[in-house]
Amino acid sequence: MGYAMSRFETDVSVIFSSSSDSETSHDSLINKPVKNLDHEIAQLTRLRSAPHENLSRDLLVKRVLPLSTMKMLAGREANVSGRGRFSSADCCHVVSRHLPVNDPCVVDQMTSRVYLSQFSTDGSLFIAGFQGCHIRIYNVDKGWKVQNDIIAKCVRWTITDASLSPDQKFLAYASLTPIAHIVKIGSAATESHANVTDIHDGLDFSSNDDGGYSFGVFSIKFSTDGREIVAGTSDESICVYDLEADKLSLRISAHESDVNSVCFADESGHLIYSGSDDNLCKVWDRRCFNAKGKPAGILMGHLEGITFIDSRGDGRYFISNGKDQTIKLWDIRKMSSNAGGTIQSRNSEWDYRWMEYPQEARDLKHPSDLSVATYKGHSVLCTLIRCYFSPDYSTGQKYIYTGSHDANVYIYDLVTGDQVSTLQYHKATVRDCSWHPNYPMLVSSSFDGEIVKWEYRGNDEAPVQGNNQRLQR
């Protein structure tokens, strides 16, 4: 392509300023966003995913759509940026236009619900956990061949969560019991039956003063260095397990209800984020526990319980999915030292597991909302539905995406709040979904038992912008 472009003689000024370009007449022009996120993260996102100013300078007034790949290539060949190459932001601008929203293809189908699905950090493996005791690991680079077929140990109801170690040698999985398990993967044998063909070591998250109470683990994550695992439990606690010492190193009575989601904030492992059915997100700094169980800060804004948290990986921003049918974006610099202004649940009779969210509650706002932005459109019912930032490498994290009870996957623009795409295929709740870290590929998993792969079709069309503005401040 570079050789062809180098022989293609063109007037660059015409390419970048012609008002007759067909893109300017695209129907999406009428959907120009009227709200944009007015916060530092908006500028950071643009720096990661916007083309060089020399490439877009002449288009700021005349265009709404992103620069086409052809124009980006022409600008590179003409060295418009003065660098002679694409920057990482230029690359993200090109790749992030190609959303993985087309040609759904069934990767696998089981007779039980799929509760979780995640790519490995490098995208070479894919993990799926099913209701009951089944976990499958697929080798993406080998045509989605099943590399490991794991029959889990001591499962109650379902596999609630699973996490792959950074070196991709071990898988930790949890269920509604106090003991999670860890198993070595990558052996020659495909099938792994707990303590029959493989040893599934137990990680006990209970303490001596539990009094025999049997709780469950809802969320489990490896640290970046692979030495620790953090877990959130149904007994309102956050636990950290030291794998080298093979013992529980930290246990905090963190919330006033189930801790549905936990994660490390960044590579350091010092900060932990947690989200609970008490409607609060909390930040924990392991370096300064002056008082037992006291968080570094509290973030309020959800009107109902939090189902999932995803960190941006910078120790500053994260998003949360809530049973109030919203995703919220948080900046921990806005956190409070207490939960002042917290309101009681709007209706104690309402249960998200089998009831629709009341229409009159959809426009309610928390009186002390500390979130940076709120995204609406998807449905968080029936189960702990998950949400994520899109990959940094290919999109500059300019999107957030989520499963939904209405059987769809929703993709939102982080800055404008637009619903840029809705993936429709499944016949039941989509609890989890995962975007490949390097390529325009997304995989969704559903209660219909299907794991479905979505990819970019291959044309150069820009993402279609949604008609409704979903972002609130």
Disulfide bonds with the S-S distance in Angstrom:
none
